[in-house]
Amino acid sequence: MTTPQPVKPSVLGPIREMPGLISEEDIRQIREMSDLVEVVSEYVTLKKKGRLHWGRCPFHNEKTPSFKVDGALQLWHCFGCGEGGNVFSFLMKIEHMEFPEAVETLARRANVEITRTVAKSPSALRREKLFEVNEAAAEHYAVLLRRGKDAENARTYLAGRGFHIEVAAEFNIGYAPAARDALVGHLLEKGFSEETIVAAGLGMRDGRLKDRFFDRIIFPIRDLKGRVVGFGGRALGEGGPKYLNSPETPVYHKSETLYALHKAKSQIVSRGRALVVEGYTDVISLHAAGFTNTVATCGTALTPEHVRLLARFTTEVVLVFDADAAGMAAAERGLAFLSSSDNLAISVAVLPEGMDPAEYVSHAGAGEFEKRLEESLGLVEFVIERRLSGHDLSSSKGRLAGVREALSLVVGLPEVARDEAVDFIAGKANVDAHSVRVELKRYRPKRTKGAGRAEAEAHSPVEGGVREKAERELLGLAFRNARYVEWIDRQGGAELLGSEDHRELYGVLSEVSEGKRRRTGGELLEELSGRMQSLASGLLLDTSTVEDEDAYCREILARLKEFEVARQIDTLKRQIERVNRLKDERTYDSLFDELIKLEARRRELQDEARGGTVVAD
């Protein structure tokens, strides 16, 4: 086995906090045994085009796929947000892991035994301990529900909802007794510290350590990998909130977590649709009725993070919230996300007044519930109808008030969706669509003088020029073949590069190549920080493939030196324009002679770029 070699701290990113503790041989074997396309496909729907695979980026919202996976190079890159890397960095980013966790996860997936101890950072160890204590708590709660003498009320409640022992076991439902030390006492006996129990949100200090959850039915909340990250508790007795959820912890963020998504994600992908409800029992009832593509928010409103999470698995989401004022308001809040999720179609299934999804599917049956889903209204139409229904549309005053209220809600939508909304408002309110568009202008932000030019400058393609492309091509060559780093050094090194990012990346390449065996592509990516790794993956996946790389490198080097000479020529011309030839003929002639030399040098470089030999092998 290869002895781990220390790596210079200056080239390390946060993924390798303690150099030399993971052997290169372990990493190489796991990387080679992990198929990037297969790993990414578990999170993103990919379509093959030639030898490449394309999909919508899981790290930002986009309508047109710009997320590229190269199975041959085992690299990925998004040309929309700029993220990129290899199989390790993908898993780290999408699962919020650190490097050792990603190594272990991929090793288990590929049935590769890591023969050397993989050291974990302190934060990774803390997270692992939180997962362990949460799992231990979930198991204890489940045992108490099945066997506890004081859990009879809990078992009766669940049976009344149709949740018999098999269903409870499938969702790992548990029971927290009324005693305030039932869990913490058990966990302390298992060897967990008070600090870990409190950090996981399972206990709290009030003079002494007490259970957070007591006399409640417990619903474990799991992440995409199926690990317990938190809990939801439904009260059985009087007093206190009906539902109590775990606080935010290092492993649980309710704005980013959807209950049962780990179970439902494959069905969401296969059915092409996700159902979102508000309660844990709604999820369980709908899964039991065959709607296994159902998830729930965890005691919070739908968030942009939830929407982005769902967009990784589907293009269609149906909100099935309770048919009361709170449920309808919750559905309406989803309108705020349409402007940032135009690749996701969100609709609302309306249930009879006073019924939640669990009650409706229990009373009406799966067939009727399916009909409600098929009759769901687009979210925009749902919101408009709901707002217009609060006004007397038979009077001109009521129509105007209703139209204005509806417009205030849709003004922030993307242009196409906004135009469709205007037509829908006009039809529902029985008014002329042109008049509604005129009224809409009252709600549009006014453009200040010069705003158009400022906006254009702010979005100008700074990195889209010829020089930018040449620099990317050169760095791509250097990444694929380390000897080109030496060529670049002899021709000026980082001074040839105009982009600050490119100079920084070249500095990393130079450092890594000093005193070490030559590395290329995916191997070198593991020693880069996150930002540099994303830039490098883009270079590797977006540079040209040529037959004669040596000649191509010479051409690019000549081009880049020509760009520098051209810059000097422009500067010199401006200096000459400021000199009065009649008053200062000597200065003028000196500058003009220098200009002639620079023009000659530029022509030489142009000739070299067309096939000369600026670099000796």
C-alpha positions as CSV (number, residue, x, y, z in Angstrom):
1,M,0.0,0.0,0.0
2,T,1.3,3.5,-0.8
3,T,2.5,5.5,2.1
4,P,0.5,8.7,2.4
5,Q,2.6,11.7,1.5
6,P,2.1,15.1,3.2
7,V,0.6,17.7,0.9
8,K,1.4,21.4,1.1
9,P,-1.2,23.2,3.1
10,S,-1.3,26.1,0.6
11,V,-2.9,23.9,-2.0
12,L,-5.4,22.2,0.3
13,G,-9.1,23.1,0.6
14,P,-11.4,22.4,3.5
15,I,-11.9,18.8,2.3
16,R,-8.5,17.6,3.5
17,E,-8.1,19.2,6.9
18,M,-5.4,16.8,8.1
19,P,-2.9,15.9,5.3
20,G,-1.3,12.5,4.9
21,L,-4.0,10.6,6.8
22,I,-5.8,9.0,3.8
23,S,-3.5,7.0,1.5
24,E,-3.4,7.9,-2.1
25,E,-3.8,4.2,-2.9
26,D,-7.1,4.0,-1.0
27,I,-8.5,7.1,-2.7
28,R,-7.4,5.9,-6.1
29,Q,-9.0,2.5,-5.7
30,I,-12.3,4.0,-4.4
31,R,-12.3,6.6,-7.2
32,E,-11.8,4.0,-9.9
33,M,-14.5,1.7,-8.5
34,S,-17.1,4.5,-8.3
35,D,-19.0,5.2,-11.5
36,L,-19.7,9.0,-11.4
37,V,-22.6,8.6,-13.8
38,E,-24.3,6.1,-11.6
39,V,-23.7,8.1,-8.4
40,V,-25.0,11.3,-10.0
41,S,-28.0,9.5,-11.4
42,E,-29.2,8.7,-7.9
43,Y,-29.8,12.5,-7.5
44,V,-30.2,13.9,-11.0
45,T,-32.1,12.7,-14.1
46,L,-29.4,12.5,-16.8
47,K,-29.8,12.2,-20.5
48,K,-26.9,10.9,-22.6
49,K,-25.8,13.0,-25.6
50,G,-22.9,11.4,-27.4
51,R,-20.4,10.4,-24.7
52,L,-21.6,13.0,-22.3
53,H,-24.6,13.1,-19.9
54,W,-26.6,16.2,-19.2
55,G,-29.1,17.2,-16.6
56,R,-30.5,20.1,-14.6
57,C,-28.1,21.2,-11.9
58,P,-29.1,20.0,-8.4
59,F,-27.3,23.0,-6.8
60,H,-29.3,25.9,-8.4
61,N,-32.6,26.3,-10.3
62,E,-32.4,26.2,-14.1
63,K,-34.7,25.5,-16.9
64,T,-32.2,24.5,-19.6
65,P,-29.8,21.7,-18.5
66,S,-26.2,22.9,-18.1
67,F,-25.0,20.2,-15.7
68,K,-22.5,18.0,-17.6
69,V,-21.1,14.6,-16.6
70,D,-18.2,13.1,-18.5
71,G,-18.1,9.3,-17.7
72,A,-14.7,8.9,-19.4
73,L,-13.0,11.6,-17.4
74,Q,-15.1,11.0,-14.3
75,L,-15.8,14.7,-13.9
76,W,-18.8,16.9,-13.6
77,H,-19.4,20.6,-14.1
78,C,-22.3,23.0,-14.2
79,F,-21.8,25.8,-16.7
80,G,-24.7,27.7,-15.1
81,C,-23.4,28.1,-11.5
82,G,-19.8,27.1,-12.0
83,E,-19.8,24.2,-9.5
84,G,-17.8,21.1,-10.5
85,G,-15.4,18.4,-9.5
86,N,-15.2,14.6,-9.3
87,V,-17.2,11.9,-7.6
88,F,-15.9,12.8,-4.1
89,S,-16.8,16.5,-4.4
90,F,-20.2,15.7,-5.8
91,L,-21.1,13.5,-2.9
92,M,-19.7,16.1,-0.4
93,K,-21.7,18.9,-1.8
94,I,-25.0,17.2,-2.3
95,E,-24.9,15.3,1.0
96,H,-23.1,18.1,3.0
97,M,-20.3,15.7,3.8
98,E,-16.7,16.1,4.5
99,F,-14.0,14.3,2.6
100,P,-13.6,11.3,4.9
101,E,-17.3,10.7,5.0
102,A,-17.5,10.7,1.2
103,V,-14.6,8.3,1.0
104,E,-16.3,5.9,3.4
105,T,-19.7,6.2,1.7
106,L,-18.3,5.4,-1.7
107,A,-16.2,2.6,-0.3
108,R,-19.3,0.9,1.1
109,R,-21.2,1.5,-2.1
110,A,-18.4,-0.1,-4.2
111,N,-17.8,-2.9,-1.6
112,V,-14.2,-1.7,-1.2
113,E,-12.6,-2.3,2.2
114,I,-10.6,0.6,3.5
115,T,-7.6,-1.2,5.1
116,R,-6.3,1.9,6.8
117,T,-8.1,4.0,9.3
118,V,-9.6,7.1,7.8
119,A,-9.1,10.0,10.2
120,K,-12.2,12.2,10.7
121,S,-12.2,15.9,11.4
122,P,-13.6,17.0,14.8
123,S,-16.8,18.3,13.1
124,A,-17.3,15.0,11.2
125,L,-16.9,13.1,14.5
126,R,-19.5,15.4,16.1
127,R,-21.9,14.8,13.3
128,E,-21.4,11.1,13.4
129,K,-22.1,11.1,17.2
130,L,-25.3,13.0,16.6
131,F,-26.5,10.5,14.0
132,E,-25.7,7.7,16.5
133,V,-27.6,9.2,19.4
134,N,-30.6,10.0,17.2
135,E,-30.7,6.4,15.9
136,A,-30.4,5.1,19.5
137,A,-33.3,7.4,20.5
138,A,-35.5,6.3,17.6
139,E,-34.9,2.7,18.5
140,H,-35.8,3.3,22.1
141,Y,-39.0,5.2,21.3
142,A,-40.0,2.4,18.9
143,V,-39.5,-0.2,21.6
144,L,-41.5,1.8,24.1
145,L,-44.4,2.1,21.7
146,R,-44.5,-1.7,21.1
147,R,-43.9,-2.8,24.7
148,G,-44.4,0.1,27.0
149,K,-47.3,-0.4,29.5
150,D,-48.0,3.4,29.5
151,A,-48.0,3.5,25.7
152,E,-51.6,2.1,25.5
153,N,-53.1,5.6,24.7
154,A,-50.5,6.0,21.9
155,R,-51.3,2.6,20.4
156,T,-55.0,3.3,20.6
157,Y,-54.6,6.7,18.8
158,L,-52.5,5.2,16.0
159,A,-55.0,2.3,15.6
160,G,-57.8,4.8,15.3
161,R,-55.9,6.5,12.4
162,G,-55.5,3.1,10.8
163,F,-51.8,2.8,11.7
164,H,-51.4,-0.8,12.9
165,I,-48.1,-2.4,14.0
166,E,-46.8,-3.0,10.5
167,V,-47.3,0.7,9.5
168,A,-45.7,1.9,12.7
169,A,-42.7,-0.3,12.2
170,E,-42.3,0.8,8.5
171,F,-42.1,4.5,9.6
172,N,-40.3,3.7,12.9
173,I,-43.0,5.5,14.9
174,G,-42.3,5.6,18.6
175,Y,-43.6,6.8,21.9
176,A,-42.1,9.2,24.5
177,P,-43.5,8.5,28.0
178,A,-44.7,11.2,30.4
179,A,-41.6,10.7,32.6
180,R,-39.1,13.4,31.9
181,D,-36.0,11.2,32.1
182,A,-37.2,8.1,30.2
183,L,-35.0,8.8,27.2
184,V,-32.0,10.7,28.7
185,G,-31.6,8.0,31.3
186,H,-31.5,5.3,28.6
187,L,-29.0,7.3,26.5
188,L,-26.7,8.0,29.4
189,E,-26.6,4.3,30.2
190,K,-25.7,3.7,26.5
191,G,-22.6,5.9,27.0
192,F,-23.7,9.1,25.3
193,S,-22.7,12.3,27.0
194,E,-25.0,15.0,28.2
195,E,-23.4,17.4,25.7
196,T,-24.3,15.1,22.8
197,I,-27.8,14.5,24.0
198,V,-28.4,18.3,24.3
199,A,-26.7,19.0,21.0
200,A,-29.0,16.5,19.3
201,G,-32.1,18.3,20.7
202,L,-33.2,15.3,22.6
203,G,-32.7,16.7,26.1
204,M,-32.5,20.1,27.7
205,R,-31.1,21.4,31.0
206,D,-33.4,22.8,33.5
207,G,-31.5,22.3,36.7
208,R,-31.1,18.7,35.6
209,L,-31.1,17.0,32.2
210,K,-34.7,16.3,31.0
211,D,-36.3,14.8,28.0
212,R,-37.4,17.3,25.3
213,F,-40.2,15.0,24.2
214,F,-42.7,13.5,26.7
215,D,-46.1,12.0,26.5
216,R,-46.0,12.2,22.7
217,I,-46.1,9.9,19.7
218,I,-42.7,10.3,18.0
219,F,-42.0,10.4,14.3
220,P,-38.3,10.1,13.4
221,I,-37.2,12.4,10.6
222,R,-34.5,11.1,8.3
223,D,-32.3,12.7,5.7
224,L,-31.9,11.5,2.1
225,K,-29.5,8.8,3.2
226,G,-32.0,7.5,5.8
227,R,-30.1,8.7,8.8
228,V,-32.2,10.0,11.7
229,V,-31.6,13.8,12.0
230,G,-34.5,14.9,14.1
231,F,-38.0,14.1,15.5
232,G,-41.6,15.3,15.4
233,G,-43.8,14.7,18.4
234,R,-47.6,14.7,18.5
235,A,-49.0,15.4,22.0
236,L,-51.4,12.9,23.5
237,G,-52.3,14.9,26.7
238,E,-53.4,18.4,27.3
239,G,-51.1,21.3,27.5
240,G,-48.2,22.3,25.3
241,P,-48.2,22.5,21.5
242,K,-50.0,19.8,19.6
243,Y,-46.8,19.2,17.6
244,L,-43.3,19.7,18.8
245,N,-40.3,19.3,16.6
246,S,-36.5,19.0,17.2
247,P,-34.6,22.3,17.2
248,E,-32.1,23.2,14.6
249,T,-28.9,21.1,15.1
250,P,-25.7,20.5,13.1
251,V,-27.5,17.6,11.3
252,Y,-31.1,18.9,11.2
253,H,-32.2,22.0,9.3
254,K,-36.0,21.9,8.9
255,S,-36.0,24.4,6.1
256,E,-34.0,21.9,4.0
257,T,-35.6,18.7,5.2
258,L,-38.7,16.9,3.9
259,Y,-40.3,14.1,5.9
260,A,-40.1,10.7,4.2
261,L,-38.2,12.0,1.2
262,H,-35.7,9.2,1.6
263,K,-38.5,6.7,1.1
264,A,-40.4,8.6,-1.6
265,K,-37.6,9.9,-3.8
266,S,-37.5,6.9,-6.1
267,Q,-41.3,6.9,-6.5
268,I,-41.2,10.7,-7.2
269,V,-38.8,10.1,-10.0
270,S,-40.7,7.2,-11.5
271,R,-44.1,8.8,-11.2
272,G,-42.8,12.2,-12.3
273,R,-44.6,14.0,-9.5
274,A,-44.2,14.8,-5.8
275,L,-47.1,15.3,-3.4
276,V,-46.4,17.7,-0.5
277,V,-48.6,17.6,2.6
278,E,-48.3,19.3,6.0
279,G,-48.4,16.5,8.5
280,Y,-46.5,13.3,9.4
281,T,-49.8,11.3,9.6
282,D,-50.9,12.6,6.2
283,V,-47.7,11.2,4.7
284,I,-48.2,7.8,6.4
285,S,-51.9,7.6,5.4
286,L,-51.2,8.4,1.8
287,H,-48.3,6.0,1.6
288,A,-50.6,3.3,3.0
289,A,-53.1,4.2,0.3
290,G,-50.5,3.8,-2.5
291,F,-49.4,7.4,-2.9
292,T,-45.8,6.6,-2.0
293,N,-44.5,9.8,-3.7
294,T,-45.7,11.9,-0.8
295,V,-43.5,14.0,1.6
296,A,-44.2,16.6,4.2
297,T,-42.7,19.8,5.5
298,C,-41.4,19.4,9.1
299,G,-43.4,21.9,11.1
300,T,-42.5,24.8,8.9
301,A,-43.8,26.5,5.8
302,L,-42.6,25.4,2.4
303,T,-39.2,27.1,1.8
304,P,-37.1,27.8,-1.3
305,E,-34.7,25.1,-0.1
306,H,-37.6,22.6,-0.2
307,V,-38.5,23.6,-3.7
308,R,-34.9,23.3,-4.9
309,L,-34.7,19.9,-3.2
310,L,-37.8,18.6,-5.0
311,A,-36.6,20.0,-8.3
312,R,-33.8,17.5,-8.2
313,F,-36.3,14.6,-8.5
314,T,-39.2,16.0,-10.5
315,T,-40.7,18.8,-12.6
316,E,-44.2,18.6,-11.0
317,V,-45.2,19.2,-7.4
318,V,-48.8,19.1,-6.1
319,L,-49.5,20.8,-2.7
320,V,-52.2,18.9,-0.8
321,F,-52.7,21.0,2.3
322,D,-55.5,21.0,4.8
323,A,-58.7,22.7,3.5
324,D,-58.8,25.2,6.3
325,A,-57.6,28.8,6.3
326,A,-54.1,27.9,7.5
327,G,-53.7,25.2,4.9
328,M,-54.9,27.5,2.1
329,A,-52.6,30.2,3.3
330,A,-49.7,27.8,3.3
331,A,-50.4,26.8,-0.3
332,E,-50.6,30.4,-1.3
333,R,-47.1,31.1,0.2
334,G,-45.7,28.8,-2.5
335,L,-46.3,31.5,-5.0
336,A,-43.2,33.3,-3.7
337,F,-41.0,30.5,-5.1
338,L,-42.3,30.5,-8.7
339,S,-40.0,33.3,-9.8
340,S,-37.0,31.1,-8.8
341,S,-38.3,27.8,-9.9
342,D,-39.7,28.2,-13.4
343,N,-38.6,24.6,-14.2
344,L,-41.0,23.3,-11.6
345,A,-44.8,23.2,-12.1
346,I,-46.5,23.7,-8.8
347,S,-50.3,23.0,-8.4
348,V,-52.8,22.8,-5.6
349,A,-55.2,19.9,-4.9
350,V,-58.3,21.3,-3.2
351,L,-60.0,19.1,-0.6
352,P,-63.4,19.5,1.0
353,E,-63.6,22.0,3.8
354,G,-62.6,20.7,7.2
355,M,-60.7,17.6,5.9
356,D,-57.0,16.9,5.9
357,P,-55.4,14.6,3.3
358,A,-55.3,11.6,5.7
359,E,-59.0,12.0,6.6
360,Y,-60.0,12.4,3.0
361,V,-58.2,9.4,1.6
362,S,-59.6,7.3,4.5
363,H,-63.2,8.4,3.9
364,A,-63.3,8.8,0.2
365,G,-60.8,6.3,-0.9
366,A,-57.7,6.3,-3.1
367,G,-59.7,6.7,-6.3
368,E,-61.4,9.9,-5.3
369,F,-58.2,11.3,-3.9
370,E,-56.5,10.6,-7.3
371,K,-59.3,12.6,-9.0
372,R,-58.6,15.5,-6.7
373,L,-55.0,15.3,-7.8
374,E,-55.9,15.3,-11.5
375,E,-58.2,18.3,-11.0
376,S,-55.5,20.3,-9.2
377,L,-55.3,23.9,-10.1
378,G,-52.0,25.6,-11.1
379,L,-50.7,27.5,-8.1
380,V,-51.2,30.9,-9.8
381,E,-54.7,30.1,-10.8
382,F,-55.5,28.8,-7.3
383,V,-54.2,32.0,-5.6
384,I,-56.0,34.3,-8.1
385,E,-59.3,32.4,-7.6
386,R,-59.0,32.5,-3.8
387,R,-58.3,36.2,-3.8
388,L,-61.0,37.1,-6.2
389,S,-63.5,35.1,-4.3
390,G,-63.2,37.6,-1.4
391,H,-64.7,40.4,-3.6
392,D,-68.1,41.2,-5.1
393,L,-67.3,40.8,-8.8
394,S,-70.8,41.8,-9.8
395,S,-70.0,45.5,-9.0
396,S,-67.4,47.6,-10.7
397,K,-65.9,48.6,-7.3
398,G,-65.6,45.0,-6.3
399,R,-64.0,44.0,-9.6
400,L,-61.4,46.7,-9.4
401,A,-60.5,45.8,-5.8
402,G,-60.3,42.1,-6.7
403,V,-58.2,42.7,-9.8
404,R,-55.8,45.0,-7.9
405,E,-55.3,42.4,-5.1
406,A,-54.7,39.6,-7.6
407,L,-52.2,41.8,-9.5
408,S,-50.3,42.6,-6.4
409,L,-49.6,38.9,-6.0
410,V,-48.5,38.1,-9.5
411,V,-46.4,41.1,-10.4
412,G,-43.2,39.4,-9.4
413,L,-43.7,36.3,-11.6
414,P,-41.6,35.5,-14.7
415,E,-42.9,37.4,-17.7
416,V,-44.6,34.5,-19.4
417,A,-46.3,33.3,-16.2
418,R,-47.3,36.9,-15.5
419,D,-48.9,37.4,-18.9
420,E,-50.9,34.1,-18.5
421,A,-52.0,35.3,-15.0
422,V,-53.3,38.6,-16.4
423,D,-55.4,36.7,-19.0
424,F,-56.7,34.4,-16.2
425,I,-57.6,37.4,-14.0
426,A,-59.4,39.2,-16.8
427,G,-61.4,36.1,-17.6
428,K,-62.4,35.4,-14.0
429,A,-63.2,39.0,-13.2
430,N,-65.0,39.4,-16.6
431,V,-63.0,42.5,-17.6
432,D,-60.9,43.5,-20.6
433,A,-57.4,42.0,-20.6
434,H,-55.9,45.2,-22.0
435,S,-57.4,47.1,-19.0
436,V,-55.8,44.6,-16.6
437,R,-52.4,45.1,-18.3
438,V,-52.7,48.9,-18.0
439,E,-53.5,48.4,-14.3
440,L,-50.5,46.1,-13.9
441,K,-48.2,49.0,-14.8
442,R,-49.1,50.6,-11.4
443,Y,-47.3,47.7,-9.7
444,R,-44.2,47.5,-12.0
445,P,-41.0,49.1,-10.6
446,K,-40.0,52.2,-12.5
447,R,-36.7,52.2,-14.3
448,T,-34.4,55.0,-13.4
449,K,-32.5,57.0,-16.0
450,G,-29.4,55.0,-17.1
451,A,-30.5,51.9,-15.4
452,G,-30.5,50.0,-18.7
453,R,-26.9,50.7,-19.3
454,A,-25.9,50.0,-15.8
455,E,-27.7,46.7,-15.9
456,A,-26.0,45.8,-19.2
457,E,-22.6,46.6,-17.7
458,A,-23.4,44.5,-14.6
459,H,-24.2,41.5,-16.8
460,S,-21.5,42.0,-19.4
461,P,-19.6,38.8,-20.2
462,V,-16.3,39.8,-18.6
463,E,-14.8,36.4,-19.0
464,G,-16.2,35.7,-22.4
465,G,-13.5,37.2,-24.6
466,V,-10.8,35.6,-26.8
467,R,-8.1,36.0,-24.2
468,E,-10.3,34.3,-21.5
469,K,-10.8,31.4,-23.9
470,A,-7.1,31.1,-24.6
471,E,-6.2,31.1,-20.9
472,R,-8.8,28.4,-20.2
473,E,-7.4,26.2,-23.0
474,L,-3.8,26.6,-21.7
475,L,-4.8,25.7,-18.2
476,G,-6.7,22.8,-19.5
477,L,-3.6,21.5,-21.3
478,A,-1.6,22.0,-18.1
479,F,-4.1,20.0,-16.1
480,R,-4.0,17.1,-18.5
481,N,-0.2,17.1,-18.9
482,A,2.0,18.4,-16.1
483,R,5.0,19.1,-18.4
484,Y,3.1,22.1,-19.9
485,V,3.4,23.8,-16.5
486,E,7.2,23.8,-17.2
487,W,6.6,25.3,-20.6
488,I,4.4,28.0,-19.2
489,D,7.0,28.8,-16.5
490,R,9.7,29.4,-19.1
491,Q,7.4,31.8,-21.0
492,G,6.4,34.0,-18.1
493,G,4.2,31.8,-15.8
494,A,1.3,33.5,-14.1
495,E,2.2,36.9,-15.7
496,L,0.8,35.6,-19.0
497,L,-2.7,35.3,-17.5
498,G,-5.0,38.2,-17.2
499,S,-7.7,36.5,-15.0
500,E,-7.1,36.6,-11.2
501,D,-8.8,33.1,-10.9
502,H,-6.6,31.7,-13.6
503,R,-3.4,33.1,-12.0
504,E,-4.5,31.5,-8.6
505,L,-5.2,28.2,-10.2
506,Y,-1.9,28.3,-12.1
507,G,-0.1,29.0,-8.8
508,V,-1.7,25.8,-7.4
509,L,-0.6,23.8,-10.4
510,S,2.9,25.0,-10.0
511,E,3.0,24.2,-6.2
512,V,1.6,20.7,-6.7
513,S,4.1,19.9,-9.5
514,E,7.1,20.8,-7.4
515,G,8.9,17.8,-5.9
516,K,6.0,15.4,-6.6
517,R,5.1,12.8,-9.2
518,R,3.1,14.3,-12.0
519,R,-0.6,14.2,-11.6
520,T,-3.5,14.9,-14.0
521,G,-7.2,15.4,-14.0
522,G,-9.3,13.7,-11.3
523,E,-6.3,13.0,-9.0
524,L,-5.2,16.6,-8.8
525,L,-8.8,17.8,-8.2
526,E,-8.8,16.2,-4.8
527,E,-6.0,18.5,-3.6
528,L,-7.8,21.7,-4.6
529,S,-10.2,23.9,-2.6
530,G,-13.9,24.0,-3.5
531,R,-13.7,27.1,-5.7
532,M,-10.6,26.1,-7.5
533,Q,-11.9,22.5,-7.9
534,S,-15.1,23.9,-9.6
535,L,-13.0,26.1,-11.9
536,A,-10.6,23.2,-12.8
537,S,-13.5,20.7,-13.6
538,G,-14.9,23.3,-16.0
539,L,-11.5,23.7,-17.7
540,L,-11.2,19.9,-18.1
541,L,-14.7,19.5,-19.5
542,D,-14.8,22.6,-21.7
543,T,-11.4,22.7,-23.5
544,S,-10.7,21.6,-27.0
545,T,-9.4,18.1,-28.0
546,V,-6.5,18.4,-30.5
547,E,-4.2,15.9,-32.1
548,D,-1.0,17.8,-31.6
549,E,-1.1,19.3,-28.1
550,D,2.5,20.5,-28.2
551,A,1.8,22.7,-31.2
552,Y,-1.5,23.9,-29.7
553,C,0.3,24.9,-26.5
554,R,2.9,26.8,-28.5
555,E,0.1,28.6,-30.4
556,I,-1.7,29.6,-27.2
557,L,1.4,30.8,-25.5
558,A,2.2,33.0,-28.5
559,R,-1.4,34.3,-28.5
560,L,-1.2,35.2,-24.8
561,K,2.1,37.1,-25.2
562,E,0.5,38.8,-28.2
563,F,-2.3,40.0,-26.0
564,E,0.2,41.5,-23.5
565,V,2.1,43.2,-26.3
566,A,-1.2,44.6,-27.7
567,R,-2.0,46.0,-24.3
568,Q,1.4,47.7,-24.2
569,I,0.8,49.1,-27.7
570,D,-2.5,50.6,-26.7
571,T,-0.9,52.2,-23.6
572,L,1.9,53.6,-25.7
573,K,-0.5,55.1,-28.3
574,R,-2.3,56.9,-25.6
575,Q,1.0,58.3,-24.3
576,I,2.0,59.4,-27.8
577,E,-1.4,61.2,-28.2
578,R,-0.6,63.3,-25.1
579,V,2.8,64.4,-26.4
580,N,3.1,67.6,-28.5
581,R,5.5,66.7,-31.3
582,L,6.5,70.3,-32.0
583,K,7.3,71.1,-28.4
584,D,8.9,67.7,-27.4
585,E,10.2,66.1,-30.5
586,R,12.7,63.9,-28.7
587,T,10.1,62.3,-26.4
588,Y,7.8,61.8,-29.3
589,D,10.4,60.1,-31.5
590,S,11.5,57.8,-28.6
591,L,7.9,56.7,-27.9
592,F,7.4,56.2,-31.7
593,D,10.5,54.1,-32.0
594,E,9.3,51.9,-29.1
595,L,5.9,51.6,-30.8
596,I,7.5,50.4,-34.0
597,K,9.4,47.7,-32.0
598,L,6.3,46.6,-30.3
599,E,4.4,46.4,-33.6
600,A,7.2,44.2,-35.0
601,R,7.1,42.0,-31.9
602,R,3.4,41.5,-32.3
603,R,3.8,40.4,-35.9
604,E,6.5,37.9,-34.8
605,L,4.1,36.5,-32.2
606,Q,1.3,36.3,-34.7
607,D,3.6,34.2,-37.0
608,E,4.6,32.0,-34.1
609,A,0.9,31.4,-33.3
610,R,0.4,30.3,-36.9
611,G,2.9,27.5,-36.5
612,G,6.2,28.8,-35.2
613,T,8.2,27.2,-32.4
614,V,8.1,29.5,-29.4
615,V,8.7,26.6,-26.9
616,A,11.4,24.1,-27.1
617,D,10.5,20.6,-25.9
